[in-house]
Amino acid sequence: SLPPADWQSPNPIPFLTVKDGPDRKNRFQFIIGLRKGTKEEVPVDGKDVKLLEHTQNLLIEALTEHGVGAKTATGYGYFNKP
């Protein structure tokens, strides 16, 4: 494959990114909650765990270890731990 040349007409594909603010603090807030009537503890691997705490841990793992959206293979879409 040859590298791009000046005579070719590139077709850039834009995608949204979020730039760090001046104070570099977290810019996203994820709100989780229980629907009225939902049990607060559920069995996970044979133990009763608090559903909100377990959900928070899974969400943090997903965002920091797996990333979200496109281009995660090149480092986009990953969050830092709170």
DOKOLDO-738366 format. One record per atom (N, C-alpha, C): residue number from 1; residue in three letters; atom name; x, y, z. Coordinates in steps of 0.1 Angstrom, whole numbers, always signed. Layout:
node i=NUM, aa=ALA, at=CA, px=X, py=Y, pz=Z;
...
***
This chain:
node i=1, aa=SER, at=N, px=+8, py=-12, pz=+0;
node i=1, aa=SER, at=CA, px=+0, py=+0, pz=+0;
node i=1, aa=SER, at=C, px=+9, py=+13, pz=+0;
node i=2, aa=LEU, at=N, px=+5, py=+22, pz=-9;
node i=2, aa=LEU, at=CA, px=+13, py=+34, pz=-10;
node i=2, aa=LEU, at=C, px=+8, py=+45, pz=+0;
node i=3, aa=PRO, at=N, px=+17, py=+53, pz=+5;
node i=3, aa=PRO, at=CA, px=+12, py=+64, pz=+14;
node i=3, aa=PRO, at=C, px=+4, py=+74, pz=+6;
node i=4, aa=PRO, at=N, px=-4, py=+82, pz=+13;
node i=4, aa=PRO, at=CA, px=-13, py=+92, pz=+6;
node i=4, aa=PRO, at=C, px=-4, py=+103, pz=-1;
node i=5, aa=ALA, at=N, px=-9, py=+108, pz=-12;
node i=5, aa=ALA, at=CA, px=-2, py=+118, pz=-20;
node i=5, aa=ALA, at=C, px=-10, py=+131, pz=-21;
node i=6, aa=ASP, at=N, px=-3, py=+142, pz=-24;
node i=6, aa=ASP, at=CA, px=-10, py=+155, pz=-25;
node i=6, aa=ASP, at=C, px=-22, py=+155, pz=-35;
node i=7, aa=TRP, at=N, px=-21, py=+147, pz=-46;
node i=7, aa=TRP, at=CA, px=-31, py=+147, pz=-57;
node i=7, aa=TRP, at=C, px=-43, py=+139, pz=-53;
node i=8, aa=GLN, at=N, px=-43, py=+132, pz=-42;
node i=8, aa=GLN, at=CA, px=-55, py=+124, pz=-38;
node i=8, aa=GLN, at=C, px=-64, py=+133, pz=-30;
node i=9, aa=SER, at=N, px=-77, py=+129, pz=-30;
node i=9, aa=SER, at=CA, px=-87, py=+136, pz=-23;
node i=9, aa=SER, at=C, px=-91, py=+128, pz=-11;
node i=10, aa=PRO, at=N, px=-86, py=+132, pz=+1;
node i=10, aa=PRO, at=CA, px=-89, py=+125, pz=+13;
node i=10, aa=PRO, at=C, px=-103, py=+126, pz=+18;
node i=11, aa=ASN, at=N, px=-108, py=+117, pz=+24;
node i=11, aa=ASN, at=CA, px=-122, py=+117, pz=+29;
node i=11, aa=ASN, at=C, px=-121, py=+115, pz=+45;
node i=12, aa=PRO, at=N, px=-118, py=+126, pz=+52;
node i=12, aa=PRO, at=CA, px=-117, py=+125, pz=+67;
node i=12, aa=PRO, at=C, px=-130, py=+121, pz=+73;
node i=13, aa=ILE, at=N, px=-129, py=+113, pz=+84;
node i=13, aa=ILE, at=CA, px=-141, py=+108, pz=+91;
node i=13, aa=ILE, at=C, px=-140, py=+115, pz=+105;
node i=14, aa=PRO, at=N, px=-147, py=+125, pz=+108;
node i=14, aa=PRO, at=CA, px=-146, py=+132, pz=+121;
node i=14, aa=PRO, at=C, px=-153, py=+123, pz=+132;
node i=15, aa=PHE, at=N, px=-148, py=+125, pz=+144;
node i=15, aa=PHE, at=CA, px=-155, py=+119, pz=+156;
node i=15, aa=PHE, at=C, px=-153, py=+128, pz=+168;
node i=16, aa=LEU, at=N, px=-162, py=+128, pz=+177;
node i=16, aa=LEU, at=CA, px=-162, py=+137, pz=+188;
node i=16, aa=LEU, at=C, px=-152, py=+132, pz=+199;
node i=17, aa=THR, at=N, px=-145, py=+141, pz=+205;
node i=17, aa=THR, at=CA, px=-136, py=+139, pz=+216;
node i=17, aa=THR, at=C, px=-139, py=+149, pz=+227;
node i=18, aa=VAL, at=N, px=-135, py=+147, pz=+239;
node i=18, aa=VAL, at=CA, px=-137, py=+156, pz=+250;
node i=18, aa=VAL, at=C, px=-123, py=+161, pz=+254;
node i=19, aa=LYS, at=N, px=-121, py=+173, pz=+254;
node i=19, aa=LYS, at=CA, px=-108, py=+179, pz=+258;
node i=19, aa=LYS, at=C, px=-108, py=+181, pz=+274;
node i=20, aa=ASP, at=N, px=-97, py=+179, pz=+280;
node i=20, aa=ASP, at=CA, px=-96, py=+182, pz=+295;
node i=20, aa=ASP, at=C, px=-98, py=+197, pz=+297;
node i=21, aa=GLY, at=N, px=-105, py=+200, pz=+308;
node i=21, aa=GLY, at=CA, px=-108, py=+213, pz=+312;
node i=21, aa=GLY, at=C, px=-95, py=+219, pz=+319;
node i=22, aa=PRO, at=N, px=-95, py=+232, pz=+322;
node i=22, aa=PRO, at=CA, px=-84, py=+238, pz=+328;
node i=22, aa=PRO, at=C, px=-80, py=+232, pz=+342;
node i=23, aa=ASP, at=N, px=-90, py=+227, pz=+349;
node i=23, aa=ASP, at=CA, px=-88, py=+221, pz=+362;
node i=23, aa=ASP, at=C, px=-86, py=+206, pz=+361;
node i=24, aa=ARG, at=N, px=-88, py=+200, pz=+350;
node i=24, aa=ARG, at=CA, px=-86, py=+186, pz=+347;
node i=24, aa=ARG, at=C, px=-94, py=+177, pz=+356;
node i=25, aa=LYS, at=N, px=-106, py=+181, pz=+361;
node i=25, aa=LYS, at=CA, px=-114, py=+173, pz=+369;
node i=25, aa=LYS, at=C, px=-124, py=+165, pz=+361;
node i=26, aa=ASN, at=N, px=-130, py=+155, pz=+367;
node i=26, aa=ASN, at=CA, px=-139, py=+146, pz=+359;
node i=26, aa=ASN, at=C, px=-150, py=+154, pz=+353;
node i=27, aa=ARG, at=N, px=-154, py=+151, pz=+341;
node i=27, aa=ARG, at=CA, px=-164, py=+159, pz=+334;
node i=27, aa=ARG, at=C, px=-177, py=+151, pz=+332;
node i=28, aa=PHE, at=N, px=-177, py=+138, pz=+336;
node i=28, aa=PHE, at=CA, px=-188, py=+129, pz=+334;
node i=28, aa=PHE, at=C, px=-194, py=+125, pz=+347;
node i=29, aa=GLN, at=N, px=-207, py=+123, pz=+347;
node i=29, aa=GLN, at=CA, px=-213, py=+118, pz=+359;
node i=29, aa=GLN, at=C, px=-223, py=+108, pz=+355;
node i=30, aa=PHE, at=N, px=-221, py=+96, pz=+361;
node i=30, aa=PHE, at=CA, px=-230, py=+85, pz=+358;
node i=30, aa=PHE, at=C, px=-239, py=+83, pz=+370;
node i=31, aa=ILE, at=N, px=-252, py=+83, pz=+369;
node i=31, aa=ILE, at=CA, px=-261, py=+81, pz=+380;
node i=31, aa=ILE, at=C, px=-267, py=+68, pz=+379;
node i=32, aa=ILE, at=N, px=-266, py=+60, pz=+390;
node i=32, aa=ILE, at=CA, px=-273, py=+47, pz=+390;
node i=32, aa=ILE, at=C, px=-282, py=+47, pz=+402;
node i=33, aa=GLY, at=N, px=-292, py=+39, pz=+401;
node i=33, aa=GLY, at=CA, px=-302, py=+38, pz=+412;
node i=33, aa=GLY, at=C, px=-310, py=+26, pz=+411;
node i=34, aa=LEU, at=N, px=-318, py=+23, pz=+422;
node i=34, aa=LEU, at=CA, px=-327, py=+12, pz=+422;
node i=34, aa=LEU, at=C, px=-341, py=+16, pz=+419;
node i=35, aa=ARG, at=N, px=-348, py=+8, pz=+411;
node i=35, aa=ARG, at=CA, px=-362, py=+11, pz=+408;
node i=35, aa=ARG, at=C, px=-369, py=+7, pz=+421;
node i=36, aa=LYS, at=N, px=-380, py=+14, pz=+424;
node i=36, aa=LYS, at=CA, px=-388, py=+11, pz=+436;
node i=36, aa=LYS, at=C, px=-392, py=-3, pz=+436;
node i=37, aa=GLY, at=N, px=-390, py=-10, pz=+447;
node i=37, aa=GLY, at=CA, px=-394, py=-24, pz=+449;
node i=37, aa=GLY, at=C, px=-383, py=-34, pz=+446;
node i=38, aa=THR, at=N, px=-371, py=-29, pz=+441;
node i=38, aa=THR, at=CA, px=-360, py=-38, pz=+437;
node i=38, aa=THR, at=C, px=-352, py=-41, pz=+450;
node i=39, aa=LYS, at=N, px=-348, py=-54, pz=+451;
node i=39, aa=LYS, at=CA, px=-341, py=-58, pz=+463;
node i=39, aa=LYS, at=C, px=-327, py=-51, pz=+463;
node i=40, aa=GLU, at=N, px=-323, py=-47, pz=+475;
node i=40, aa=GLU, at=CA, px=-310, py=-40, pz=+476;
node i=40, aa=GLU, at=C, px=-298, py=-49, pz=+476;
node i=41, aa=GLU, at=N, px=-300, py=-62, pz=+479;
node i=41, aa=GLU, at=CA, px=-290, py=-72, pz=+478;
node i=41, aa=GLU, at=C, px=-294, py=-83, pz=+469;
node i=42, aa=VAL, at=N, px=-284, py=-88, pz=+461;
node i=42, aa=VAL, at=CA, px=-286, py=-99, pz=+452;
node i=42, aa=VAL, at=C, px=-275, py=-109, pz=+453;
node i=43, aa=PRO, at=N, px=-278, py=-122, pz=+449;
node i=43, aa=PRO, at=CA, px=-267, py=-132, pz=+450;
node i=43, aa=PRO, at=C, px=-258, py=-131, pz=+438;
node i=44, aa=VAL, at=N, px=-245, py=-130, pz=+441;
node i=44, aa=VAL, at=CA, px=-235, py=-130, pz=+430;
node i=44, aa=VAL, at=C, px=-224, py=-140, pz=+434;
node i=45, aa=ASP, at=N, px=-222, py=-150, pz=+426;
node i=45, aa=ASP, at=CA, px=-212, py=-160, pz=+429;
node i=45, aa=ASP, at=C, px=-214, py=-166, pz=+443;
node i=46, aa=GLY, at=N, px=-227, py=-169, pz=+447;
node i=46, aa=GLY, at=CA, px=-230, py=-175, pz=+459;
node i=46, aa=GLY, at=C, px=-230, py=-166, pz=+471;
node i=47, aa=LYS, at=N, px=-227, py=-153, pz=+470;
node i=47, aa=LYS, at=CA, px=-228, py=-144, pz=+481;
node i=47, aa=LYS, at=C, px=-238, py=-133, pz=+478;
node i=48, aa=ASP, at=N, px=-244, py=-128, pz=+489;
node i=48, aa=ASP, at=CA, px=-253, py=-116, pz=+487;
node i=48, aa=ASP, at=C, px=-244, py=-104, pz=+487;
node i=49, aa=VAL, at=N, px=-246, py=-96, pz=+476;
node i=49, aa=VAL, at=CA, px=-239, py=-83, pz=+475;
node i=49, aa=VAL, at=C, px=-249, py=-72, pz=+473;
node i=50, aa=LYS, at=N, px=-245, py=-60, pz=+477;
node i=50, aa=LYS, at=CA, px=-253, py=-48, pz=+475;
node i=50, aa=LYS, at=C, px=-253, py=-44, pz=+461;
node i=51, aa=LEU, at=N, px=-265, py=-44, pz=+455;
node i=51, aa=LEU, at=CA, px=-267, py=-42, pz=+441;
node i=51, aa=LEU, at=C, px=-260, py=-29, pz=+436;
node i=52, aa=LEU, at=N, px=-262, py=-18, pz=+443;
node i=52, aa=LEU, at=CA, px=-257, py=-5, pz=+438;
node i=52, aa=LEU, at=C, px=-241, py=-5, pz=+438;
node i=53, aa=GLU, at=N, px=-236, py=-11, pz=+449;
node i=53, aa=GLU, at=CA, px=-221, py=-12, pz=+450;
node i=53, aa=GLU, at=C, px=-216, py=-21, pz=+439;
node i=54, aa=HIS, at=N, px=-222, py=-32, pz=+437;
node i=54, aa=HIS, at=CA, px=-218, py=-41, pz=+426;
node i=54, aa=HIS, at=C, px=-219, py=-35, pz=+412;
node i=55, aa=THR, at=N, px=-230, py=-28, pz=+410;
node i=55, aa=THR, at=CA, px=-232, py=-21, pz=+397;
node i=55, aa=THR, at=C, px=-221, py=-10, pz=+395;
node i=56, aa=GLN, at=N, px=-218, py=-3, pz=+406;
node i=56, aa=GLN, at=CA, px=-208, py=+8, pz=+405;
node i=56, aa=GLN, at=C, px=-194, py=+1, pz=+401;
node i=57, aa=ASN, at=N, px=-191, py=-10, pz=+408;
node i=57, aa=ASN, at=CA, px=-178, py=-16, pz=+405;
node i=57, aa=ASN, at=C, px=-177, py=-21, pz=+391;
node i=58, aa=LEU, at=N, px=-188, py=-27, pz=+386;
node i=58, aa=LEU, at=CA, px=-189, py=-32, pz=+372;
node i=58, aa=LEU, at=C, px=-187, py=-20, pz=+362;
node i=59, aa=LEU, at=N, px=-194, py=-9, pz=+365;
node i=59, aa=LEU, at=CA, px=-193, py=+3, pz=+356;
node i=59, aa=LEU, at=C, px=-179, py=+8, pz=+356;
node i=60, aa=ILE, at=N, px=-173, py=+9, pz=+367;
node i=60, aa=ILE, at=CA, px=-159, py=+14, pz=+368;
node i=60, aa=ILE, at=C, px=-150, py=+5, pz=+360;
node i=61, aa=GLU, at=N, px=-152, py=-8, pz=+362;
node i=61, aa=GLU, at=CA, px=-143, py=-17, pz=+354;
node i=61, aa=GLU, at=C, px=-145, py=-16, pz=+339;
node i=62, aa=ALA, at=N, px=-158, py=-15, pz=+335;
node i=62, aa=ALA, at=CA, px=-161, py=-14, pz=+321;
node i=62, aa=ALA, at=C, px=-154, py=-1, pz=+315;
node i=63, aa=LEU, at=N, px=-156, py=+10, pz=+322;
node i=63, aa=LEU, at=CA, px=-151, py=+23, pz=+316;
node i=63, aa=LEU, at=C, px=-135, py=+24, pz=+317;
node i=64, aa=THR, at=N, px=-129, py=+18, pz=+327;
node i=64, aa=THR, at=CA, px=-114, py=+19, pz=+328;
node i=64, aa=THR, at=C, px=-107, py=+8, pz=+321;
node i=65, aa=GLU, at=N, px=-112, py=-4, pz=+321;
node i=65, aa=GLU, at=CA, px=-105, py=-16, pz=+315;
node i=65, aa=GLU, at=C, px=-109, py=-19, pz=+301;
node i=66, aa=HIS, at=N, px=-121, py=-16, pz=+297;
node i=66, aa=HIS, at=CA, px=-126, py=-20, pz=+284;
node i=66, aa=HIS, at=C, px=-129, py=-8, pz=+275;
node i=67, aa=GLY, at=N, px=-132, py=+4, pz=+280;
node i=67, aa=GLY, at=CA, px=-135, py=+15, pz=+273;
node i=67, aa=GLY, at=C, px=-148, py=+15, pz=+266;
node i=68, aa=VAL, at=N, px=-153, py=+26, pz=+261;
node i=68, aa=VAL, at=CA, px=-166, py=+27, pz=+254;
node i=68, aa=VAL, at=C, px=-164, py=+34, pz=+240;
node i=69, aa=GLY, at=N, px=-172, py=+30, pz=+231;
node i=69, aa=GLY, at=CA, px=-172, py=+37, pz=+218;
node i=69, aa=GLY, at=C, px=-162, py=+32, pz=+208;
node i=70, aa=ALA, at=N, px=-160, py=+39, pz=+198;
node i=70, aa=ALA, at=CA, px=-150, py=+35, pz=+188;
node i=70, aa=ALA, at=C, px=-136, py=+39, pz=+191;
node i=71, aa=LYS, at=N, px=-127, py=+33, pz=+185;
node i=71, aa=LYS, at=CA, px=-112, py=+36, pz=+186;
node i=71, aa=LYS, at=C, px=-106, py=+32, pz=+199;
node i=72, aa=THR, at=N, px=-112, py=+23, pz=+207;
node i=72, aa=THR, at=CA, px=-106, py=+19, pz=+219;
node i=72, aa=THR, at=C, px=-93, py=+12, pz=+217;
node i=73, aa=ALA, at=N, px=-91, py=+6, pz=+206;
node i=73, aa=ALA, at=CA, px=-78, py=-1, pz=+203;
node i=73, aa=ALA, at=C, px=-66, py=+10, pz=+202;
node i=74, aa=THR, at=N, px=-70, py=+22, pz=+199;
node i=74, aa=THR, at=CA, px=-60, py=+32, pz=+198;
node i=74, aa=THR, at=C, px=-59, py=+42, pz=+210;
node i=75, aa=GLY, at=N, px=-67, py=+38, pz=+221;
node i=75, aa=GLY, at=CA, px=-66, py=+45, pz=+233;
node i=75, aa=GLY, at=C, px=-78, py=+55, pz=+236;
node i=76, aa=TYR, at=N, px=-87, py=+56, pz=+227;
node i=76, aa=TYR, at=CA, px=-98, py=+65, pz=+229;
node i=76, aa=TYR, at=C, px=-109, py=+57, pz=+237;
node i=77, aa=GLY, at=N, px=-117, py=+64, pz=+245;
node i=77, aa=GLY, at=CA, px=-129, py=+58, pz=+251;
node i=77, aa=GLY, at=C, px=-126, py=+53, pz=+265;
node i=78, aa=TYR, at=N, px=-114, py=+55, pz=+270;
node i=78, aa=TYR, at=CA, px=-111, py=+50, pz=+284;
node i=78, aa=TYR, at=C, px=-112, py=+61, pz=+294;
node i=79, aa=PHE, at=N, px=-118, py=+57, pz=+305;
node i=79, aa=PHE, at=CA, px=-119, py=+67, pz=+316;
node i=79, aa=PHE, at=C, px=-109, py=+64, pz=+327;
node i=80, aa=ASN, at=N, px=-106, py=+74, pz=+335;
node i=80, aa=ASN, at=CA, px=-97, py=+72, pz=+347;
node i=80, aa=ASN, at=C, px=-106, py=+69, pz=+359;
node i=81, aa=LYS, at=N, px=-100, py=+61, pz=+368;
node i=81, aa=LYS, at=CA, px=-108, py=+58, pz=+380;
node i=81, aa=LYS, at=C, px=-111, py=+70, pz=+388;
node i=82, aa=PRO, at=N, px=-122, py=+70, pz=+395;
node i=82, aa=PRO, at=CA, px=-126, py=+82, pz=+402;
node i=82, aa=PRO, at=C, px=-118, py=+84, pz=+415;
***
